[in-house]
Amino acid sequence: MPTPEVVTFGCRLNAFESEVIRRAASEAGLNDAVIVNTCAVTAEAERQARQAIRRARRHNPGARIIVTGCAATLAPQRYAAMPEVDCVLDNAAKLRAESYLRMAAPHHDPLPARGEREGPAAQRCEGEGQPRTRAYLQVQQGCNHRCTFCIIPYARGPSRSVPPEDVIRQAHAMVESGVREIVLTGVDLTAYGLELPERPSLGAFARRLLAEVPELPRLRLSSLDPSEIDDGLWALLAEEARLMPHLHLSLQAGNDLILKRMKRRHGRAQALATVRRARVLRPDVAIGADLIAGFPTEDEAMFRNSLDLVEECGIAFLHVFPYSPRPGTPAARMPEVAPEIVRERAARLREAGAAALALELRSRIGTGGEVLVERPALGRAGFYATVDCPADVTGIRAMRFTGVAGGRLIGEPA
């Protein structure tokens, strides 16, 4: 049976939400639909989304075209006015099953649909078809900060957290379905709990989750703001083996003046101190990070601070974003770096990231650890690296790392 086609732009959270959308649309019977889940981070992301909408209509003349995501939330009428589009859903409505049930009705409302900005429901994603051994669980939505390059708070609203009881209920169900690693995700994960009645910190919440779901072997956290990591989370990293030794930090830059112009809440010294503390508490920890190349006003010396940060922090899992102006943000009014320089700096950052990953992987040769097999012959180490495994290995297995090939570790059963 055909399933709805979902075209995704933007962040990992959008990719996660696309699977929720696919499931809800399929259950509503919208199997002929093409759903475009847009991103609003840059004007280029919006251009690509509009291009994808027109292409979807050309290739699927009889399909129902539904547009959602951050760009559609910020400018619903702009997308509703496109002749190719049948319906527009905002970020709240896109995660509600009733949105798709309403569209499946004989006389659905074609106008932009808005959901209420109430607390989010615990959303789970185990992928299409059979359940995955590793899955995402959304526990937080929105953001209270106003970084100068980012328009996402306007698209996703203020920070809202899923009550711990709802998350724990979903976690139990996921484990029962075969999931062995849960990745907690959100727009600003370290803001978890700030608006809940008991104000649980992310560290306290993660500790409770692990205590109340003892059958869950592995818990991983998505991107963390280094200025918001609470003491409880540091203690959990040091004490709890089921919390994976992998921190992905939202750093964005390694120069203090650029960080100030970004309106970030940390400086270069705090980034370095965060990584040092993590390595002291958990010596096997691996570090990931996001960095933006070519932010407005960035000169070569400022960029060099970011480039050097990759080596100083040992950022093995680096995500590089070439800066692109987003109309409506303060950064879009700042003096821009020439596009060719932005591209060149992004390439240099990626080269530094590849070198850091190679160094990290080589340092693990001769060591061992538990590997979660995600699909035949491919697994994931606790510190996040992918591992080539023997084809007959399944589940979570203790392995010894014997070499590196193609950016992956080679694992043999211990």
BATILO-604627 format. One record per residue (C-alpha): residue number from 1; residue in one letter; x, y, z. Coordinates in steps of 0.001 Angstrom, whole numbers, plus 500000, padded with zeros to 6 digits. Layout:
residues N
doke|rovo|x|y|z
NUM|A|X|Y|Z
...
//
This chain:
residues 414
doke|rovo|x|y|z
1|M|500000|500000|500000
2|P|501367|503478|499175
3|T|502316|505780|502002
4|P|502375|509585|502140
5|E|505535|511151|500760
6|V|507162|513555|503221
7|V|509819|515964|501928
8|T|511921|517301|504820
9|F|514076|520398|505102
10|G|516154|521618|508037
11|C|517127|520238|511402
12|R|517110|516812|512996
13|L|513985|517758|514950
14|N|512197|518404|511667
15|A|513390|515011|510413
16|F|512034|513409|513575
17|E|508707|515219|513235
18|S|508424|514129|509600
19|E|508152|510530|510764
20|V|505380|511519|513183
21|I|503657|513319|510301
22|R|504044|510322|507989
23|R|502462|508012|510540
24|A|499536|510355|511281
25|A|498817|511016|507598
26|S|499000|507322|506763
27|E|496618|506408|509585
28|A|494200|509067|508279
29|G|494290|507490|504813
30|L|496110|510355|503095
31|N|498319|507954|501180
32|D|498249|510057|498001
33|A|499537|513158|499793
34|V|502888|514902|499419
35|I|503770|516753|502633
36|V|506557|519340|502565
37|N|507996|519995|506028
38|T|509723|523359|505604
39|C|512605|525082|507375
40|A|512964|528802|508090
41|V|516591|528981|509210
42|T|517667|530770|506021
43|A|516074|532380|502972
44|E|517803|529684|500900
45|A|515981|526974|502860
46|E|512663|528627|501989
47|R|513625|528928|498320
48|Q|514408|525217|498208
49|A|511079|524407|499872
50|R|509109|526415|497309
51|Q|511056|524695|494551
52|A|510216|521298|496072
53|I|506509|522201|496233
54|R|506425|523092|492533
55|R|508365|519942|491654
56|A|505976|517806|493730
57|R|503016|519136|491766
58|R|504711|518506|488420
59|H|505599|514932|489350
60|N|502324|514194|491206
61|P|499549|516070|489363
62|G|496749|514331|491264
63|A|498317|514406|494731
64|R|497236|516508|497668
65|I|500071|518927|498516
66|I|500304|519829|502215
67|V|502865|522351|503453
68|T|503951|522611|507074
69|G|507017|523357|509219
70|C|508676|526547|510388
71|A|508475|528539|507146
72|A|504805|527679|506773
73|T|504182|528716|510377
74|L|505834|532108|509893
75|A|504156|532904|506563
76|P|501104|530658|506105
77|Q|499352|532913|503609
78|R|502424|533006|501366
79|Y|502321|529242|500991
80|A|498529|529060|500837
81|A|498676|531455|497873
82|M|500854|529052|495864
83|P|498605|527377|493245
84|E|500283|524011|493908
85|V|499321|523963|497616
86|D|496112|522398|498929
87|C|496577|522957|502674
88|V|498952|524620|505140
89|L|499553|523397|508702
90|D|501531|525246|511348
91|N|504023|523537|513654
92|A|501432|522791|516322
93|A|498788|521443|513964
94|K|501232|519264|512013
95|L|501768|516914|514974
96|R|498077|516405|515706
97|A|496362|513342|514255
98|E|493083|515251|513943
99|S|494661|517633|511436
100|Y|495047|514790|508950
101|L|491713|513189|509820
102|R|490030|516509|509042
103|M|491797|516729|505679
104|A|490705|513197|504852
105|A|487060|514230|505273
106|P|485075|514875|502047
107|H|484862|518631|502624
108|H|488042|519625|504406
109|D|489055|523207|505120
110|P|491817|524228|502671
111|L|492831|527308|504658
112|P|495918|527451|506888
113|A|495363|525393|510008
114|R|496742|526498|513345
115|G|497125|524469|516517
116|E|497155|525848|520026
117|R|500515|526724|521573
118|E|499948|524472|524546
119|G|502358|521979|526051
120|P|503613|519448|523499
121|A|502708|515794|523605
122|A|505434|513199|523997
123|Q|506239|512254|520422
124|R|508116|509130|519492
125|C|509799|508131|516257
126|E|510915|504621|515511
127|G|511118|504979|511749
128|E|509030|503573|508959
129|G|508030|499913|508925
130|Q|509459|497795|511703
131|P|510550|499466|514956
132|R|514145|500564|515222
133|T|516514|499553|517987
134|R|517428|503241|518358
135|A|514691|505869|518385
136|Y|513983|509519|519147
137|L|511638|510839|521825
138|Q|510686|514519|521691
139|V|510353|515947|525199
140|Q|510625|519707|524638
141|Q|509464|522240|522080
142|G|510147|525936|521435
143|C|512817|528309|522709
144|N|512903|531332|525031
145|H|516179|532702|523657
146|R|516660|535162|520825
147|C|519948|534406|519110
148|T|520444|537064|516450
149|F|520787|534587|513563
150|C|517755|532462|514465
151|I|514081|532890|513676
152|I|513035|529505|515039
153|P|511613|530857|518364
154|Y|509081|532802|516298
155|A|508142|529658|514392
156|R|508026|527227|517321
157|G|507029|529515|520178
158|P|508307|529604|523758
159|S|509841|526635|525530
160|R|507316|523959|526551
161|S|508167|520639|528154
162|V|506390|517296|528135
163|P|505502|516237|531707
164|P|507848|513503|532974
165|E|504984|511034|533447
166|D|504054|511251|529755
167|V|507663|510767|528644
168|I|508130|507773|530938
169|R|504919|506197|529609
170|Q|506180|506555|526044
171|A|509615|505267|526976
172|H|508087|502097|528438
173|A|506127|501547|525223
174|M|509201|502092|523087
175|V|511263|499585|525052
176|E|508446|497053|524816
177|S|508467|497500|521014
178|G|512167|496660|520795
179|V|513925|500002|521204
180|R|517247|499686|523027
181|E|518441|503283|522846
182|I|516264|506370|523296
183|V|517515|509778|522177
184|L|515846|512660|524011
185|T|515344|515572|521651
186|G|513950|519108|521620
187|V|514547|522597|520263
188|D|516340|523691|523462
189|L|516703|520462|525405
190|T|518596|521968|528345
191|A|515589|524243|529013
192|Y|513539|521168|529871
193|G|511241|521608|532853
194|L|511591|525353|533415
195|E|507874|526000|532994
196|L|506574|522772|534603
197|P|505079|523029|538115
198|E|507940|521216|539873
199|R|510609|522735|537554
200|P|512614|519518|537133
201|S|516003|520104|535548
202|L|517080|518021|532567
203|G|519496|516153|534842
204|A|516828|515332|537427
205|F|514370|514313|534733
206|A|516892|512045|532961
207|R|517780|510389|536284
208|R|514105|509723|536995
209|L|513563|508336|533502
210|L|516413|505873|533894
211|A|515207|504853|537366
212|E|511607|504281|536275
213|V|512486|502533|533015
214|P|515198|500148|534267
215|E|514791|497926|531216
216|L|516095|500723|528932
217|P|519760|499901|528226
218|R|520865|503223|526706
219|L|519842|506882|526927
220|R|521354|509579|524730
221|L|520822|513349|524683
222|S|520606|515550|521615
223|S|522074|519061|521380
224|L|522902|520823|524658
225|D|523485|524516|525404
226|P|526785|524634|527345
227|S|525496|527527|529469
228|E|522504|525507|530684
229|I|523951|522109|531653
230|D|522830|521641|535248
231|D|524760|520022|538094
232|G|522373|517087|538143
233|L|523189|516305|534538
234|W|526922|516495|535222
235|A|526478|514071|538134
236|L|524450|511710|535965
237|L|527132|511725|533272
238|A|529698|510715|535875
239|E|527587|508089|537649
240|E|525238|506468|535150
241|A|526696|504090|532567
242|R|523365|503948|530718
243|L|523705|507641|529831
244|M|525862|507494|526718
245|P|529305|509200|526829
246|H|528530|511650|524044
247|L|527802|515376|524359
248|H|526693|517398|521352
249|L|527141|521082|522195
250|S|525485|524082|520578
251|L|528669|526187|520349
252|Q|528097|528111|517059
253|A|531414|530001|517246
254|G|534749|530085|519036
255|N|535275|533846|519179
256|D|533888|535892|522064
257|L|532936|538955|520018
258|I|531093|536848|517449
259|L|529346|534928|520251
260|K|528289|538268|521746
261|R|526959|539441|518384
262|M|525109|536135|518074
263|K|523615|536831|521526
264|R|524788|533461|522775
265|R|524933|532850|526511
266|H|528416|531344|526714
267|G|531926|532426|525811
268|R|534947|530612|524462
269|A|536324|529908|527943
270|Q|533073|528290|529026
271|A|533051|526076|525933
272|L|536549|524845|526753
273|A|535690|524402|530442
274|T|532579|522396|529542
275|V|534602|519973|527455
276|R|537327|519660|530113
277|R|534751|518936|532803
278|A|533076|516293|530650
279|R|536388|514522|530031
280|V|537274|514539|533727
281|L|533894|513114|534744
282|R|533683|510617|531883
283|P|537064|509925|530276
284|D|535511|507979|527381
285|V|533223|510856|526370
286|A|533204|512092|522767
287|I|532286|515638|521785
288|G|530080|516877|518969
289|A|529193|520477|518195
290|D|527513|522908|515816
291|L|529587|525734|514337
292|I|528541|528526|511968
293|A|531028|529656|509308
294|G|531093|533252|508099
295|F|528777|534957|510568
296|P|528434|538696|509777
297|T|531508|540780|510728
298|E|533652|537653|511155
299|D|537217|538342|510032
300|E|539993|535807|509532
301|A|541286|536108|513114
302|M|537791|535567|514523
303|F|537274|532585|512246
304|R|540616|531166|513346
305|N|539295|531106|516933
306|S|536463|528831|515761
307|L|538800|526705|513663
308|D|541205|526248|516568
309|L|538312|525315|518862
310|V|537734|522134|516853
311|E|541194|520852|517750
312|E|541277|522277|521294
313|C|537969|520601|522179
314|G|538533|517504|520062
315|I|535174|517947|518293
316|A|534924|514584|516562
317|F|531298|514943|515457
318|L|531105|518399|513925
319|H|528120|519937|512138
320|V|529111|522957|510043
321|F|526579|525535|508888
322|P|527631|528160|506319
323|Y|525955|531388|507428
324|S|523043|532500|505272
325|P|520991|535576|506207
326|R|517439|535077|507399
327|P|515223|538137|506801
328|G|513635|539305|510044
329|T|516608|538464|512241
330|P|519026|541048|513702
331|A|522003|539321|512076
332|A|520507|539930|508638
333|R|521112|543660|509187
334|M|524796|543183|510065
335|P|527648|543555|507520
336|E|527879|540266|505650
337|V|530931|538201|504836
338|A|531369|537588|501106
339|P|529652|534336|500052
340|E|532818|532848|498573
341|I|534629|533438|501875
342|V|531757|531830|503791
343|R|532018|528742|501593
344|E|535793|528597|501969
345|R|535604|528862|505767
346|A|532921|526192|505936
347|A|535168|523870|503935
348|R|538097|524514|506287
349|L|535909|523770|509309
350|R|534744|520517|507730
351|E|538355|519527|507052
352|A|539208|520194|510706
353|G|536179|518151|511778
354|A|537216|515239|509561
355|A|540721|515343|511068
356|A|539278|515391|514598
357|L|537050|512409|513816
358|A|539953|510462|512356
359|L|542026|511176|515469
360|E|539139|510146|517748
361|L|538598|506867|515910
362|R|542298|505995|515835
363|S|542497|506602|519577
364|R|539835|503941|520119
365|I|541693|501153|518294
366|G|542581|498452|520796
367|T|539844|499496|523193
368|G|536360|498081|523460
369|G|532805|498878|524376
370|E|529193|497909|523905
371|V|527827|498411|520409
372|L|524141|498650|519510
373|V|523511|496967|516155
374|E|521076|499222|514300
375|R|520892|497249|511068
376|P|522773|494271|509630
377|A|526554|494760|509857
378|L|526277|498316|511212
379|G|526179|499447|514836
380|R|526741|502468|517048
381|A|529230|502751|519868
382|G|528275|504420|523104
383|F|530386|507439|522180
384|Y|528346|507769|518933
385|A|530773|506466|516300
386|T|529400|504059|513715
387|V|530887|500566|513827
388|D|531194|497932|511105
389|C|530106|494646|512726
390|P|529979|491016|511638
391|A|526731|490416|509761
392|D|525491|487792|512236
393|V|525766|490067|515298
394|T|522528|491523|516709
395|G|521361|493437|519761
396|I|523873|495071|522083
397|R|527232|493320|522008
398|A|530564|493908|523700
399|M|533099|494520|520955
400|R|536775|495219|520538
401|F|537702|497939|518056
402|T|540403|496631|515735
403|G|540692|499287|513025
404|V|539184|502181|511090
405|A|537766|502219|507570
406|G|535676|504819|505769
407|G|535093|506954|508849
408|R|533897|503959|510867
409|L|535396|501725|513505
410|I|535798|498031|512770
411|G|534387|495929|515576
412|E|534876|492304|516497
413|P|532914|490524|519247
414|A|534903|490644|522482
//
